[in-house]
Amino acid sequence: MMWGDGMAWAQAAGGAAPAGPGLLVSLIPFVLIFLIFYFLLIRPQQQRAASHKSMIEALKKGDKVVTSGGLWGTITNMGKQTVTLQIAESVKVKVDRSHVSQVQGEEDEE
């Protein structure tokens, strides 16, 4: 007999394997991989972003800061989106607030 001559192939309703414990066991590695990624990558990045945001909000005139571009300066003026840094005796630079990477203390000066 040939495939196309009208012969029907049927599968019994009970012939399929139940999707109980087998499905659950196969999902466990994916859940574990997600948890590892969350605790090693996602959560620390969220914590760094939150601490950077709070540092940006706490900036004030007179703070000695370092930008993400490596400029060291003292904040002389603050706007909503920018800060003005004095990087030399008569040199002032306007920098986006989000590019201030850290506030320096007195002990960090050279």
VEXKOLTI-554061 format. One record per residue: residue number from 1; residue in one letter; chain; x, y, z of N, C-alpha, C, CB in turn. Coordinates in nm, 4 decimals. Glycine has a CB too. Layout:
ZADO     k   r   c       n_px       n_py       n_pz      ca_px      ca_py      ca_pz       c_px       c_py       c_pz      cb_px      cb_py      cb_pz
ZADO   NUM   a   A          X          Y          Z          X          Y          Z          X          Y          Z          X          Y          Z
...
//
This chain:
ZADO     k   r   c       n_px       n_py       n_pz      ca_px      ca_py      ca_pz       c_px       c_py       c_pz      cb_px      cb_py      cb_pz
ZADO     1   m   A     0.0824    -0.1175     0.0000     0.0000     0.0000     0.0000     0.0874     0.1246     0.0000    -0.0940    -0.0006     0.1196
ZADO     2   m   A     0.0331     0.2276    -0.0525     0.1017     0.3546    -0.0624     0.0429     0.4505     0.0400     0.0911     0.4125    -0.2053
ZADO     3   w   A     0.1154     0.5577     0.0659     0.0708     0.6574     0.1633    -0.0541     0.7303     0.1160     0.1818     0.7577     0.1906
ZADO     4   g   A    -0.0615     0.7602    -0.0067    -0.1690     0.8437    -0.0564    -0.2944     0.7682    -0.0974    -0.1204     0.9215    -0.1708
ZADO     5   d   A    -0.3091     0.6414    -0.0676    -0.4251     0.5686    -0.1169    -0.5397     0.5628    -0.0163    -0.3846     0.4294    -0.1546
ZADO     6   g   A    -0.5503     0.6610     0.0722    -0.6678     0.6716     0.1583    -0.6553     0.6013     0.2910    -0.7847     0.6185     0.0881
ZADO     7   m   A    -0.5427     0.5460     0.3191    -0.5277     0.4755     0.4452    -0.4988     0.5773     0.5565    -0.4142     0.3689     0.4360
ZADO     8   a   A    -0.5713     0.5694     0.6629    -0.5568     0.6658     0.7717    -0.4749     0.6035     0.8842    -0.6956     0.7119     0.8241
ZADO     9   w   A    -0.3845     0.6834     0.9349    -0.3049     0.6384     1.0486    -0.3590     0.7097     1.1719    -0.1507     0.6674     1.0276
ZADO    10   a   A    -0.3868     0.6387     1.2737    -0.4453     0.6981     1.3934    -0.3555     0.6696     1.5125    -0.5882     0.6441     1.4183
ZADO    11   q   A    -0.3602     0.7611     1.6051    -0.2845     0.7433     1.7277    -0.3841     0.7403     1.8413    -0.1780     0.8562     1.7475
ZADO    12   a   A    -0.3653     0.6482     1.9313    -0.4571     0.6363     2.0436    -0.4459     0.7601     2.1324    -0.4280     0.5078     2.1248
ZADO    13   a   A    -0.5556     0.7968     2.1952    -0.5594     0.9154     2.2801    -0.4666     0.8992     2.3995    -0.7022     0.9430     2.3275
ZADO    14   g   A    -0.4496     0.7826     2.4482    -0.3631     0.7592     2.5626    -0.2181     0.7371     2.5229    -0.4125     0.6412     2.6404
ZADO    15   g   A    -0.1860     0.7465     2.3960    -0.0512     0.7193     2.3495     0.0481     0.8312     2.3782    -0.0541     0.6927     2.2039
ZADO    16   a   A     0.0005     0.9534     2.3978     0.0908     1.0656     2.4251     0.1325     1.0622     2.5716     0.0232     1.2016     2.3906
ZADO    17   a   A     0.2570     1.1001     2.5969     0.3067     1.1013     2.7342     0.2454     1.2196     2.8087     0.4621     1.1087     2.7371
ZADO    18   p   A     0.2108     1.2017     2.9335     0.1555     1.3134     3.0102     0.2610     1.4213     3.0325     0.1008     1.2641     3.1453
ZADO    19   a   A     0.2168     1.5466     3.0384     0.3091     1.6592     3.0506     0.3308     1.6973     3.1963     0.2568     1.7795     2.9725
ZADO    20   g   A     0.3267     1.6048     3.2855     0.3405     1.6335     3.4283     0.4837     1.6561     3.4712     0.2824     1.5219     3.5083
ZADO    21   p   A     0.5428     1.5638     3.5419     0.6770     1.5844     3.5980     0.7854     1.6040     3.4917     0.7139     1.4668     3.6849
ZADO    22   g   A     0.7691     1.5468     3.3752     0.8704     1.5624     3.2707     0.8876     1.7074     3.2281     0.8343     1.4781     3.1504
ZADO    23   l   A     0.7792     1.7805     3.2152     0.7840     1.9208     3.1771     0.8463     2.0054     3.2881     0.6435     1.9718     3.1439
ZADO    24   l   A     0.8075     1.9766     3.4104     0.8608     2.0511     3.5245     1.0114     2.0303     3.5384     0.7899     2.0087     3.6536
ZADO    25   v   A     1.0556     1.9081     3.5224     1.1988     1.8780     3.5336     1.2771     1.9447     3.4210     1.2222     1.7258     3.5314
ZADO    26   s   A     1.2195     1.9556     3.3031     1.2905     2.0185     3.1921     1.2965     2.1708     3.2061     1.2240     1.9816     3.0608
ZADO    27   l   A     1.2091     2.2308     3.2860     1.2113     2.3753     3.3064     1.3069     2.4189     3.4173     1.0726     2.4238     3.3381
ZADO    28   i   A     1.3449     2.3294     3.5043     1.4324     2.3639     3.6169     1.5650     2.4246     3.5715     1.4594     2.2405     3.7011
ZADO    29   p   A     1.6357     2.3726     3.4714     1.7607     2.4366     3.4292     1.7417     2.5800     3.3794     1.8252     2.3546     3.3206
ZADO    30   f   A     1.6316     2.6078     3.3108     1.6064     2.7432     3.2625     1.5815     2.8398     3.3787     1.4866     2.7438     3.1669
ZADO    31   v   A     1.5083     2.7932     3.4781     1.4824     2.8755     3.5956     1.6135     2.9028     3.6698     1.3800     2.8066     3.6893
ZADO    32   l   A     1.6973     2.8025     3.6832     1.8260     2.8201     3.7507     1.9159     2.9173     3.6746     1.8966     2.6851     3.7665
ZADO    33   i   A     1.9186     2.9073     3.5427     1.9994     2.9995     3.4618     1.9487     3.1424     3.4785     1.9964     2.9585     3.3124
ZADO    34   f   A     1.8169     3.1622     3.4792     1.7620     3.2959     3.5000     1.8004     3.3507     3.6375     1.6094     3.2936     3.4848
ZADO    35   l   A     1.7921     3.2686     3.7399     1.8287     3.3140     3.8747     1.9761     3.3530     3.8825     1.7983     3.2045     3.9777
ZADO    36   i   A     2.0618     3.2755     3.8181     2.2043     3.3073     3.8176     2.2282     3.4407     3.7472     2.2849     3.1950     3.7491
ZADO    37   f   A     2.1665     3.4606     3.6315     2.1805     3.5876     3.5591     2.1277     3.7039     3.6427     2.1061     3.5815     3.4241
ZADO    38   y   A     2.0153     3.6827     3.7113     1.9579     3.7900     3.7914     2.0531     3.8325     3.9028     1.8241     3.7464     3.8504
ZADO    39   f   A     2.1052     3.7365     3.9781     2.1883     3.7709     4.0930     2.3307     3.8117     4.0552     2.1934     3.6548     4.1875
ZADO    40   l   A     2.3802     3.7696     3.9410     2.5162     3.8059     3.9007     2.5223     3.9260     3.8072     2.5818     3.6889     3.8345
ZADO    41   l   A     2.4172     3.9532     3.7307     2.4219     4.0610     3.6318     2.3172     4.1696     3.6533     2.4051     4.0038     3.4953
ZADO    42   i   A     2.1921     4.1314     3.6625     2.0834     4.2296     3.6626     2.0772     4.3064     3.7943     1.9497     4.1605     3.6366
ZADO    43   r   A     2.0763     4.2371     3.9061     2.0630     4.3024     4.0366     2.1791     4.3969     4.0676     2.0527     4.1977     4.1455
ZADO    44   p   A     2.3057     4.3560     4.0469     2.4147     4.4510     4.0729     2.4074     4.5756     3.9842     2.5486     4.3825     4.0524
ZADO    45   q   A     2.3652     4.5610     3.8593     2.3524     4.6765     3.7710     2.2440     4.7708     3.8202     2.3221     4.6316     3.6284
ZADO    46   q   A     2.1332     4.7177     3.8694     2.0269     4.8016     3.9234     2.0747     4.8755     4.0479     1.9029     4.7172     3.9559
ZADO    47   q   A     2.1542     4.8097     4.1315     2.2062     4.8739     4.2520     2.3045     4.9859     4.2163     2.2746     4.7700     4.3427
ZADO    48   r   A     2.3903     4.9625     4.1166     2.4834     5.0679     4.0726     2.4074     5.1872     4.0169     2.5810     5.0135     3.9665
ZADO    49   a   A     2.3040     5.1618     3.9384     2.2246     5.2710     3.8809     2.1543     5.3509     3.9907     2.1210     5.2155     3.7810
ZADO    50   a   A     2.1030     5.2834     4.0915     2.0346     5.3527     4.2003     2.1322     5.4367     4.2817     1.9632     5.2522     4.2910
ZADO    51   s   A     2.2516     5.3841     4.3084     2.3488     5.4612     4.3861     2.4011     5.5803     4.3052     2.4661     5.3711     4.4300
ZADO    52   h   A     2.4180     5.5651     4.1731     2.4611     5.6757     4.0884     2.3546     5.7850     4.0855     2.4910     5.6262     3.9457
ZADO    53   k   A     2.2280     5.7454     4.0766     2.1193     5.8423     4.0744     2.1145     5.9214     4.2049     1.9854     5.7719     4.0500
ZADO    54   s   A     2.1299     5.8538     4.3178     2.1271     5.9249     4.4456     2.2485     6.0173     4.4597     2.1227     5.8247     4.5624
ZADO    55   m   A     2.3643     5.9769     4.4072     2.4832     6.0618     4.4106     2.4610     6.1866     4.3253     2.6073     5.9839     4.3611
ZADO    56   i   A     2.3994     6.1722     4.2075     2.3716     6.2848     4.1187     2.2747     6.3834     4.1861     2.3129     6.2343     3.9843
ZADO    57   e   A     2.1747     6.3299     4.2539     2.0760     6.4155     4.3199     2.1371     6.4911     4.4380     1.9570     6.3318     4.3674
ZADO    58   a   A     2.2427     6.4375     4.4988     2.3034     6.4989     4.6176     2.4142     6.5981     4.5830     2.3590     6.3912     4.7083
ZADO    59   l   A     2.4433     6.6193     4.4547     2.5494     6.7132     4.4173     2.5157     6.8549     4.4624     2.5723     6.7106     4.2656
ZADO    60   k   A     2.6200     6.9298     4.5003     2.6010     7.0689     4.5403     2.7224     7.1500     4.5001     2.5760     7.0802     4.6922
ZADO    61   k   A     2.7086     7.2820     4.5030     2.8196     7.3703     4.4685     2.9356     7.3459     4.5634     2.7760     7.5185     4.4731
ZADO    62   g   A     3.0556     7.3475     4.5069     3.1756     7.3276     4.5869     3.2234     7.1836     4.5922     3.1514     7.3756     4.7246
ZADO    63   d   A     3.1415     7.0873     4.5468     3.1850     6.9465     4.5446     3.2952     6.9292     4.4414     3.0657     6.8512     4.5131
ZADO    64   k   A     3.3947     6.8521     4.4773     3.5008     6.8160     4.3834     3.4590     6.6834     4.3211     3.6431     6.8058     4.4546
ZADO    65   v   A     3.4501     6.6812     4.1875     3.3967     6.5647     4.1173     3.4889     6.5212     4.0045     3.2578     6.5950     4.0622
ZADO    66   v   A     3.4652     6.3998     3.9575     3.5319     6.3451     3.8397     3.4228     6.3052     3.7418     3.6249     6.2226     3.8759
ZADO    67   t   A     3.4394     6.3434     3.6149     3.3411     6.3073     3.5131     3.3761     6.1718     3.4528     3.3341     6.4153     3.4029
ZADO    68   s   A     3.2837     6.1176     3.3763     3.3094     5.9902     3.3095     3.4169     6.0037     3.2032     3.1817     5.9364     3.2473
ZADO    69   g   A     3.4431     6.1264     3.1575     3.5493     6.1513     3.0605     3.6855     6.1720     3.1251     3.5149     6.2713     2.9775
ZADO    70   g   A     3.6888     6.1758     3.2593     3.8155     6.1882     3.3296     3.8509     6.3296     3.3736     3.9230     6.1367     3.2440
ZADO    71   l   A     3.7611     6.4255     3.3556     3.7878     6.5620     3.4000     3.7670     6.5740     3.5509     3.6973     6.6620     3.3252
ZADO    72   w   A     3.8631     6.6364     3.6180     3.8511     6.6650     3.7597     3.8151     6.8111     3.7722     3.9823     6.6312     3.8378
ZADO    73   g   A     3.7198     6.8452     3.8557     3.6835     6.9846     3.8722     3.5986     7.0070     3.9946     3.6115     7.0340     3.7513
ZADO    74   t   A     3.5691     7.1338     4.0188     3.4856     7.1752     4.1305     3.3578     7.2359     4.0744     3.5604     7.2765     4.2230
ZADO    75   i   A     3.2447     7.1954     4.1283     3.1163     7.2460     4.0800     3.1022     7.3919     4.1208     2.9980     7.1612     4.1354
ZADO    76   t   A     3.0781     7.4786     4.0206     3.0580     7.6206     4.0486     2.9144     7.6648     4.0231     3.1525     7.7039     3.9646
ZADO    77   n   A     2.8410     7.5922     3.9398     2.7036     7.6282     3.9089     2.6282     7.5011     3.8720     2.6969     7.7333     3.7936
ZADO    78   m   A     2.4983     7.5000     3.9029     2.4187     7.3811     3.8739     2.2897     7.4201     3.8034     2.3878     7.3033     4.0032
ZADO    79   g   A     2.2586     7.3463     3.6973     2.1319     7.3619     3.6266     2.0505     7.2343     3.6427     2.1549     7.3944     3.4760
ZADO    80   k   A     1.9381     7.2259     3.5729     1.8554     7.1053     3.5820     1.9250     6.9858     3.5175     1.7192     7.1288     3.5155
ZADO    81   q   A     1.9873     7.0068     3.4021     2.0514     6.8980     3.3288     2.2038     6.9045     3.3313     2.0043     6.8987     3.1868
ZADO    82   t   A     2.2593     7.0187     3.3682     2.4039     7.0355     3.3577     2.4635     7.0855     3.4883     2.4380     7.1316     3.2449
ZADO    83   v   A     2.5942     7.0709     3.4998     2.6721     7.1334     3.6064     2.7892     7.2045     3.5400     2.7213     7.0276     3.7132
ZADO    84   t   A     2.8320     7.3136     3.5992     2.9488     7.3848     3.5488     3.0650     7.3524     3.6402     2.9238     7.5390     3.5411
ZADO    85   l   A     3.1738     7.3034     3.5804     3.2925     7.2651     3.6562     3.4042     7.3640     3.6298     3.3374     7.1224     3.6202
ZADO    86   q   A     3.4732     7.4012     3.7333     3.5950     7.4801     3.7178     3.7093     7.3797     3.7221     3.6096     7.5926     3.8307
ZADO    87   i   A     3.7785     7.3659     3.6080     3.8842     7.2654     3.5994     4.0230     7.3270     3.6085     3.8714     7.1875     3.4704
ZADO    88   a   A     4.0325     7.4590     3.5969     4.1587     7.5318     3.6141     4.1237     7.6711     3.6652     4.2416     7.5389     3.4789
ZADO    89   e   A     4.2251     7.7547     3.6828     4.2047     7.8873     3.7428     4.0935     7.9666     3.6744     4.3339     7.9668     3.7372
ZADO    90   s   A     4.0925     7.9772     3.5447     3.9885     8.0550     3.4753     3.9222     7.9720     3.3652     4.0488     8.1839     3.4150
ZADO    91   v   A     3.9170     7.8414     3.3842     3.8580     7.7523     3.2836     3.7369     7.6830     3.3449     3.9625     7.6472     3.2324
ZADO    92   k   A     3.6200     7.7086     3.2856     3.4962     7.6449     3.3315     3.4364     7.5661     3.2153     3.3941     7.7512     3.3857
ZADO    93   v   A     3.3835     7.4509     3.2484     3.3263     7.3601     3.1482     3.1867     7.3212     3.1945     3.4165     7.2327     3.1271
ZADO    94   k   A     3.0919     7.3211     3.1012     2.9556     7.2765     3.1318     2.9451     7.1289     3.0939     2.8476     7.3630     3.0551
ZADO    95   v   A     2.9001     7.0467     3.1890     2.8943     6.9010     3.1716     2.7541     6.8531     3.2067     3.0014     6.8287     3.2602
ZADO    96   d   A     2.7060     6.7543     3.1344     2.5781     6.6925     3.1659     2.5868     6.6258     3.3027     2.5378     6.5899     3.0569
ZADO    97   r   A     2.4830     6.6412     3.3844     2.4841     6.5846     3.5202     2.5107     6.4346     3.5213     2.3521     6.6126     3.5889
ZADO    98   s   A     2.4546     6.3641     3.4265     2.4677     6.2182     3.4270     2.6107     6.1724     3.4010     2.3756     6.1576     3.3233
ZADO    99   h   A     2.6968     6.2625     3.3528     2.8352     6.2256     3.3254     2.9288     6.2483     3.4438     2.8849     6.3027     3.2075
ZADO   100   v   A     2.8745     6.2953     3.5550     2.9547     6.3033     3.6768     2.9592     6.1617     3.7334     2.8946     6.4077     3.7818
ZADO   101   s   A     3.0807     6.1064     3.7427     3.0894     5.9666     3.7843     3.1146     5.9483     3.9325     3.1969     5.8986     3.7083
ZADO   102   q   A     3.1825     6.0440     3.9965     3.2048     6.0292     4.1401     3.2390     6.1622     4.2043     3.3158     5.9286     4.1667
ZADO   103   v   A     3.2128     6.1695     4.3337     3.2482     6.2868     4.4125     3.3765     6.2518     4.4868     3.1321     6.3289     4.5120
ZADO   104   q   A     3.4738     6.3417     4.4801     3.6029     6.3176     4.5450     3.6067     6.3844     4.6816     3.7187     6.3693     4.4573
ZADO   105   g   A     3.6689     6.3174     4.7769     3.6885     6.3755     4.9092     3.8221     6.4477     4.9135     3.6815     6.2669     5.0189
ZADO   106   e   A     3.8510     6.5109     5.0264     3.9768     6.5834     5.0422     4.0967     6.4891     5.0379     3.9765     6.6614     5.1732
ZADO   107   e   A     4.0807     6.3675     5.0881     4.1938     6.2744     5.0911     4.2283     6.2187     4.9540     4.1640     6.1607     5.1849
ZADO   108   d   A     4.1382     6.2336     4.8552     4.1635     6.1828     4.7204     4.2432     6.2799     4.6351     4.0331     6.1514     4.6520
ZADO   109   e   A     4.2621     6.4021     4.6805     4.3377     6.5013     4.6050     4.4866     6.4672     4.6065     4.3143     6.6422     4.6622
ZADO   110   e   A     4.5554     6.5087     4.5031     4.6992     6.4843     4.4968     4.7753     6.6026     4.5465     4.7426     6.4509     4.3563
//
